[in-house]
Every structure is written in C-alpha cells, then in structure tokens.
Amino acid sequence: LKRLSIMKKYRIALFSFMVLILIGSSIPGNAYPKVDLLNADKIVHLFEYGFLGFLLFKAFPQDKTIYVLGLIICGILFGNFDEWYQQFTPGRFSSYWDILADSIGVIIGVTISKISWKKIK
C-alpha cells in the first residue's frame, strides 16, 4: 500500500513535469537569453529529459526489459511531440539535435533509475 502511494506521487510529479516542459515550449523565443556556449541548450535538453526518464521509471517501475523499453519509447515520443509543438511558438523552432539530446536524456534517466532500483530491490 505504501509503495502504491509513492508511485502515485511520482505519477503526479511526472505529469506535472510534462506540463512544465510544454509550458516552457510555449514561451516565445525572444524571452530566452542567447547562449552560444558549446550548445548549452543541448545540455539543458539532456538533463531535462534525463529527469523525465527518471520520473517515468519511478512512476511505473518494472523489471522486465520490454516494459523499460516501452518507457523509453514513451519518453522519446513525448520529446518528439514537444519539439513539434514548440515550432508553433513565435521565435522557437524544432531541431533534430534537440530531439537527439531529449532521447539520450530519456535513455540515461530510465537506465540509471532501473539500475539503482534493481540494486535497492
């Protein structure tokens, strides 16, 4: 029962974070500072979607590899949707490099969560 309560909290955190990502994608491009430091925005994408991957696994923890792959695919699909959605915001655009950074972040987040969950379990 306690585990269910923790999973419910992670699910609320997951969906809240997804909403925050979409809100961030709705902010016009000219509201963000220009940063050209080694593609810093790709690092932001990596950490942002790494955290999403972490929340995905914590919200729906499973030991089966096929299930974990499903979580990764869901996270990657959300990243693709976010990039598509972002192109309709003034001053923003979609980037395949952003999609790649999002995807790598999800893979890392889910994988680290699964490895640590397995060790704790």
PyMOL commands that place a pseudoatom at each C-alpha (Angstrom):
pseudoatom trace, name=CA, resn=LEU, resi=1, chain=A, elem=C, hetatm=0, pos=[0.000, 0.000, 0.000]
pseudoatom trace, name=CA, resn=LYS, resi=2, chain=A, elem=C, hetatm=0, pos=[2.853, 2.372, 0.846]
pseudoatom trace, name=CA, resn=ARG, resi=3, chain=A, elem=C, hetatm=0, pos=[4.564, 1.576, -2.464]
pseudoatom trace, name=CA, resn=LEU, resi=4, chain=A, elem=C, hetatm=0, pos=[1.368, 2.440, -4.333]
pseudoatom trace, name=CA, resn=SER, resi=5, chain=A, elem=C, hetatm=0, pos=[1.235, 5.786, -2.560]
pseudoatom trace, name=CA, resn=ILE, resi=6, chain=A, elem=C, hetatm=0, pos=[4.850, 6.546, -3.543]
pseudoatom trace, name=CA, resn=MET, resi=7, chain=A, elem=C, hetatm=0, pos=[4.164, 5.550, -7.157]
pseudoatom trace, name=CA, resn=LYS, resi=8, chain=A, elem=C, hetatm=0, pos=[1.099, 7.811, -7.172]
pseudoatom trace, name=CA, resn=LYS, resi=9, chain=A, elem=C, hetatm=0, pos=[3.260, 10.735, -6.015]
pseudoatom trace, name=CA, resn=TYR, resi=10, chain=A, elem=C, hetatm=0, pos=[5.793, 10.002, -8.760]
pseudoatom trace, name=CA, resn=ARG, resi=11, chain=A, elem=C, hetatm=0, pos=[2.996, 9.863, -11.338]
pseudoatom trace, name=CA, resn=ILE, resi=12, chain=A, elem=C, hetatm=0, pos=[1.724, 13.255, -10.215]
pseudoatom trace, name=CA, resn=ALA, resi=13, chain=A, elem=C, hetatm=0, pos=[5.305, 14.582, -10.382]
pseudoatom trace, name=CA, resn=LEU, resi=14, chain=A, elem=C, hetatm=0, pos=[5.769, 13.045, -13.855]
pseudoatom trace, name=CA, resn=PHE, resi=15, chain=A, elem=C, hetatm=0, pos=[2.644, 14.565, -15.357]
pseudoatom trace, name=CA, resn=SER, resi=16, chain=A, elem=C, hetatm=0, pos=[3.320, 17.909, -13.655]
pseudoatom trace, name=CA, resn=PHE, resi=17, chain=A, elem=C, hetatm=0, pos=[6.839, 17.929, -15.111]
pseudoatom trace, name=CA, resn=MET, resi=18, chain=A, elem=C, hetatm=0, pos=[5.485, 17.106, -18.569]
pseudoatom trace, name=CA, resn=VAL, resi=19, chain=A, elem=C, hetatm=0, pos=[3.102, 20.060, -18.288]
pseudoatom trace, name=CA, resn=LEU, resi=20, chain=A, elem=C, hetatm=0, pos=[6.023, 22.285, -17.213]
pseudoatom trace, name=CA, resn=ILE, resi=21, chain=A, elem=C, hetatm=0, pos=[8.006, 21.180, -20.275]
pseudoatom trace, name=CA, resn=LEU, resi=22, chain=A, elem=C, hetatm=0, pos=[5.087, 22.119, -22.540]
pseudoatom trace, name=CA, resn=ILE, resi=23, chain=A, elem=C, hetatm=0, pos=[4.668, 25.459, -20.759]
pseudoatom trace, name=CA, resn=GLY, resi=24, chain=A, elem=C, hetatm=0, pos=[8.374, 26.113, -21.318]
pseudoatom trace, name=CA, resn=SER, resi=25, chain=A, elem=C, hetatm=0, pos=[7.915, 25.302, -25.001]
pseudoatom trace, name=CA, resn=SER, resi=26, chain=A, elem=C, hetatm=0, pos=[5.100, 27.865, -25.145]
pseudoatom trace, name=CA, resn=ILE, resi=27, chain=A, elem=C, hetatm=0, pos=[7.362, 30.754, -24.118]
pseudoatom trace, name=CA, resn=PRO, resi=28, chain=A, elem=C, hetatm=0, pos=[8.378, 32.854, -27.149]
pseudoatom trace, name=CA, resn=GLY, resi=29, chain=A, elem=C, hetatm=0, pos=[11.984, 32.533, -28.258]
pseudoatom trace, name=CA, resn=ASN, resi=30, chain=A, elem=C, hetatm=0, pos=[12.863, 36.182, -27.613]
pseudoatom trace, name=CA, resn=ALA, resi=31, chain=A, elem=C, hetatm=0, pos=[12.098, 35.680, -23.869]
pseudoatom trace, name=CA, resn=TYR, resi=32, chain=A, elem=C, hetatm=0, pos=[15.129, 33.383, -23.506]
pseudoatom trace, name=CA, resn=PRO, resi=33, chain=A, elem=C, hetatm=0, pos=[18.687, 34.710, -23.241]
pseudoatom trace, name=CA, resn=LYS, resi=34, chain=A, elem=C, hetatm=0, pos=[21.007, 33.993, -26.170]
pseudoatom trace, name=CA, resn=VAL, resi=35, chain=A, elem=C, hetatm=0, pos=[23.584, 31.386, -25.123]
pseudoatom trace, name=CA, resn=ASP, resi=36, chain=A, elem=C, hetatm=0, pos=[26.115, 30.079, -27.609]
pseudoatom trace, name=CA, resn=LEU, resi=37, chain=A, elem=C, hetatm=0, pos=[28.390, 28.402, -25.077]
pseudoatom trace, name=CA, resn=LEU, resi=38, chain=A, elem=C, hetatm=0, pos=[29.089, 24.940, -26.523]
pseudoatom trace, name=CA, resn=ASN, resi=39, chain=A, elem=C, hetatm=0, pos=[25.451, 24.387, -27.385]
pseudoatom trace, name=CA, resn=ALA, resi=40, chain=A, elem=C, hetatm=0, pos=[24.407, 24.781, -23.739]
pseudoatom trace, name=CA, resn=ASP, resi=41, chain=A, elem=C, hetatm=0, pos=[20.776, 24.248, -24.702]
pseudoatom trace, name=CA, resn=LYS, resi=42, chain=A, elem=C, hetatm=0, pos=[21.573, 20.639, -25.675]
pseudoatom trace, name=CA, resn=ILE, resi=43, chain=A, elem=C, hetatm=0, pos=[22.909, 20.074, -22.160]
pseudoatom trace, name=CA, resn=VAL, resi=44, chain=A, elem=C, hetatm=0, pos=[19.679, 21.546, -20.774]
pseudoatom trace, name=CA, resn=HIS, resi=45, chain=A, elem=C, hetatm=0, pos=[17.685, 19.180, -23.005]
pseudoatom trace, name=CA, resn=LEU, resi=46, chain=A, elem=C, hetatm=0, pos=[19.805, 16.242, -21.818]
pseudoatom trace, name=CA, resn=PHE, resi=47, chain=A, elem=C, hetatm=0, pos=[19.216, 16.984, -18.127]
pseudoatom trace, name=CA, resn=GLU, resi=48, chain=A, elem=C, hetatm=0, pos=[15.564, 17.936, -18.616]
pseudoatom trace, name=CA, resn=TYR, resi=49, chain=A, elem=C, hetatm=0, pos=[14.742, 14.677, -20.368]
pseudoatom trace, name=CA, resn=GLY, resi=50, chain=A, elem=C, hetatm=0, pos=[17.055, 12.694, -18.101]
pseudoatom trace, name=CA, resn=PHE, resi=51, chain=A, elem=C, hetatm=0, pos=[14.858, 13.838, -15.228]
pseudoatom trace, name=CA, resn=LEU, resi=52, chain=A, elem=C, hetatm=0, pos=[11.787, 12.923, -17.272]
pseudoatom trace, name=CA, resn=GLY, resi=53, chain=A, elem=C, hetatm=0, pos=[13.250, 9.420, -17.762]
pseudoatom trace, name=CA, resn=PHE, resi=54, chain=A, elem=C, hetatm=0, pos=[13.897, 9.166, -14.021]
pseudoatom trace, name=CA, resn=LEU, resi=55, chain=A, elem=C, hetatm=0, pos=[10.290, 10.160, -13.267]
pseudoatom trace, name=CA, resn=LEU, resi=56, chain=A, elem=C, hetatm=0, pos=[8.947, 7.760, -15.908]
pseudoatom trace, name=CA, resn=PHE, resi=57, chain=A, elem=C, hetatm=0, pos=[10.671, 4.810, -14.296]
pseudoatom trace, name=CA, resn=LYS, resi=58, chain=A, elem=C, hetatm=0, pos=[9.821, 5.850, -10.731]
pseudoatom trace, name=CA, resn=ALA, resi=59, chain=A, elem=C, hetatm=0, pos=[6.165, 6.323, -11.692]
pseudoatom trace, name=CA, resn=PHE, resi=60, chain=A, elem=C, hetatm=0, pos=[5.974, 2.947, -13.467]
pseudoatom trace, name=CA, resn=PRO, resi=61, chain=A, elem=C, hetatm=0, pos=[8.791, 0.734, -12.076]
pseudoatom trace, name=CA, resn=GLN, resi=62, chain=A, elem=C, hetatm=0, pos=[9.178, -2.697, -13.641]
pseudoatom trace, name=CA, resn=ASP, resi=63, chain=A, elem=C, hetatm=0, pos=[11.950, -5.220, -14.006]
pseudoatom trace, name=CA, resn=LYS, resi=64, chain=A, elem=C, hetatm=0, pos=[11.037, -6.516, -17.465]
pseudoatom trace, name=CA, resn=THR, resi=65, chain=A, elem=C, hetatm=0, pos=[13.239, -5.181, -20.266]
pseudoatom trace, name=CA, resn=ILE, resi=66, chain=A, elem=C, hetatm=0, pos=[10.348, -4.859, -22.730]
pseudoatom trace, name=CA, resn=TYR, resi=67, chain=A, elem=C, hetatm=0, pos=[8.489, -2.678, -20.245]
pseudoatom trace, name=CA, resn=VAL, resi=68, chain=A, elem=C, hetatm=0, pos=[11.545, -0.484, -19.701]
pseudoatom trace, name=CA, resn=LEU, resi=69, chain=A, elem=C, hetatm=0, pos=[11.914, -0.114, -23.474]
pseudoatom trace, name=CA, resn=GLY, resi=70, chain=A, elem=C, hetatm=0, pos=[8.266, 0.968, -23.558]
pseudoatom trace, name=CA, resn=LEU, resi=71, chain=A, elem=C, hetatm=0, pos=[9.001, 3.698, -21.004]
pseudoatom trace, name=CA, resn=ILE, resi=72, chain=A, elem=C, hetatm=0, pos=[11.954, 4.877, -23.097]
pseudoatom trace, name=CA, resn=ILE, resi=73, chain=A, elem=C, hetatm=0, pos=[9.808, 4.942, -26.238]
pseudoatom trace, name=CA, resn=CYS, resi=74, chain=A, elem=C, hetatm=0, pos=[7.096, 6.926, -24.412]
pseudoatom trace, name=CA, resn=GLY, resi=75, chain=A, elem=C, hetatm=0, pos=[9.669, 9.464, -23.237]
pseudoatom trace, name=CA, resn=ILE, resi=76, chain=A, elem=C, hetatm=0, pos=[11.163, 9.789, -26.723]
pseudoatom trace, name=CA, resn=LEU, resi=77, chain=A, elem=C, hetatm=0, pos=[7.698, 10.201, -28.261]
pseudoatom trace, name=CA, resn=PHE, resi=78, chain=A, elem=C, hetatm=0, pos=[6.923, 12.948, -25.741]
pseudoatom trace, name=CA, resn=GLY, resi=79, chain=A, elem=C, hetatm=0, pos=[10.206, 14.678, -26.682]
pseudoatom trace, name=CA, resn=ASN, resi=80, chain=A, elem=C, hetatm=0, pos=[9.238, 14.494, -30.353]
pseudoatom trace, name=CA, resn=PHE, resi=81, chain=A, elem=C, hetatm=0, pos=[5.795, 15.889, -29.572]
pseudoatom trace, name=CA, resn=ASP, resi=82, chain=A, elem=C, hetatm=0, pos=[7.366, 18.709, -27.549]
pseudoatom trace, name=CA, resn=GLU, resi=83, chain=A, elem=C, hetatm=0, pos=[9.665, 19.637, -30.436]
pseudoatom trace, name=CA, resn=TRP, resi=84, chain=A, elem=C, hetatm=0, pos=[6.752, 19.557, -32.890]
pseudoatom trace, name=CA, resn=TYR, resi=85, chain=A, elem=C, hetatm=0, pos=[4.603, 21.659, -30.539]
pseudoatom trace, name=CA, resn=GLN, resi=86, chain=A, elem=C, hetatm=0, pos=[7.408, 24.161, -29.982]
pseudoatom trace, name=CA, resn=GLN, resi=87, chain=A, elem=C, hetatm=0, pos=[7.563, 25.105, -33.660]
pseudoatom trace, name=CA, resn=PHE, resi=88, chain=A, elem=C, hetatm=0, pos=[4.199, 26.859, -33.330]
pseudoatom trace, name=CA, resn=THR, resi=89, chain=A, elem=C, hetatm=0, pos=[5.584, 29.249, -30.691]
pseudoatom trace, name=CA, resn=PRO, resi=90, chain=A, elem=C, hetatm=0, pos=[6.890, 32.572, -32.071]
pseudoatom trace, name=CA, resn=GLY, resi=91, chain=A, elem=C, hetatm=0, pos=[10.677, 32.679, -32.188]
pseudoatom trace, name=CA, resn=ARG, resi=92, chain=A, elem=C, hetatm=0, pos=[11.023, 28.943, -31.499]
pseudoatom trace, name=CA, resn=PHE, resi=93, chain=A, elem=C, hetatm=0, pos=[11.832, 26.099, -33.851]
pseudoatom trace, name=CA, resn=SER, resi=94, chain=A, elem=C, hetatm=0, pos=[12.208, 22.331, -33.910]
pseudoatom trace, name=CA, resn=SER, resi=95, chain=A, elem=C, hetatm=0, pos=[15.629, 20.755, -34.060]
pseudoatom trace, name=CA, resn=TYR, resi=96, chain=A, elem=C, hetatm=0, pos=[16.682, 17.185, -34.743]
pseudoatom trace, name=CA, resn=TRP, resi=97, chain=A, elem=C, hetatm=0, pos=[19.644, 17.847, -32.430]
pseudoatom trace, name=CA, resn=ASP, resi=98, chain=A, elem=C, hetatm=0, pos=[17.209, 18.726, -29.638]
pseudoatom trace, name=CA, resn=ILE, resi=99, chain=A, elem=C, hetatm=0, pos=[15.278, 15.516, -30.312]
pseudoatom trace, name=CA, resn=LEU, resi=100, chain=A, elem=C, hetatm=0, pos=[18.547, 13.569, -30.122]
pseudoatom trace, name=CA, resn=ALA, resi=101, chain=A, elem=C, hetatm=0, pos=[19.505, 15.248, -26.818]
pseudoatom trace, name=CA, resn=ASP, resi=102, chain=A, elem=C, hetatm=0, pos=[15.996, 14.598, -25.458]
pseudoatom trace, name=CA, resn=SER, resi=103, chain=A, elem=C, hetatm=0, pos=[16.181, 10.939, -26.486]
pseudoatom trace, name=CA, resn=ILE, resi=104, chain=A, elem=C, hetatm=0, pos=[19.623, 10.390, -24.975]
pseudoatom trace, name=CA, resn=GLY, resi=105, chain=A, elem=C, hetatm=0, pos=[18.435, 12.071, -21.773]
pseudoatom trace, name=CA, resn=VAL, resi=106, chain=A, elem=C, hetatm=0, pos=[15.402, 9.771, -21.508]
pseudoatom trace, name=CA, resn=ILE, resi=107, chain=A, elem=C, hetatm=0, pos=[17.545, 6.684, -22.125]
pseudoatom trace, name=CA, resn=ILE, resi=108, chain=A, elem=C, hetatm=0, pos=[20.057, 7.738, -19.464]
pseudoatom trace, name=CA, resn=GLY, resi=109, chain=A, elem=C, hetatm=0, pos=[17.356, 8.686, -16.940]
pseudoatom trace, name=CA, resn=VAL, resi=110, chain=A, elem=C, hetatm=0, pos=[15.391, 5.446, -17.305]
pseudoatom trace, name=CA, resn=THR, resi=111, chain=A, elem=C, hetatm=0, pos=[18.540, 3.303, -17.353]
pseudoatom trace, name=CA, resn=ILE, resi=112, chain=A, elem=C, hetatm=0, pos=[20.087, 4.844, -14.239]
pseudoatom trace, name=CA, resn=SER, resi=113, chain=A, elem=C, hetatm=0, pos=[16.754, 4.581, -12.426]
pseudoatom trace, name=CA, resn=LYS, resi=114, chain=A, elem=C, hetatm=0, pos=[16.382, 0.920, -13.390]
pseudoatom trace, name=CA, resn=ILE, resi=115, chain=A, elem=C, hetatm=0, pos=[19.930, 0.047, -12.325]
pseudoatom trace, name=CA, resn=SER, resi=116, chain=A, elem=C, hetatm=0, pos=[19.563, 1.803, -8.969]
pseudoatom trace, name=CA, resn=TRP, resi=117, chain=A, elem=C, hetatm=0, pos=[16.095, 0.289, -8.421]
pseudoatom trace, name=CA, resn=LYS, resi=118, chain=A, elem=C, hetatm=0, pos=[17.451, -3.186, -9.080]
pseudoatom trace, name=CA, resn=LYS, resi=119, chain=A, elem=C, hetatm=0, pos=[20.269, -2.685, -6.553]
pseudoatom trace, name=CA, resn=ILE, resi=120, chain=A, elem=C, hetatm=0, pos=[17.849, -1.402, -3.904]
pseudoatom trace, name=CA, resn=LYS, resi=121, chain=A, elem=C, hetatm=0, pos=[15.315, -4.144, -4.574]
for i in range(1, 121): cmd.bond("trace and resi %d" % i, "trace and resi %d" % (i + 1))
show_as sticks, trace
zoom trace
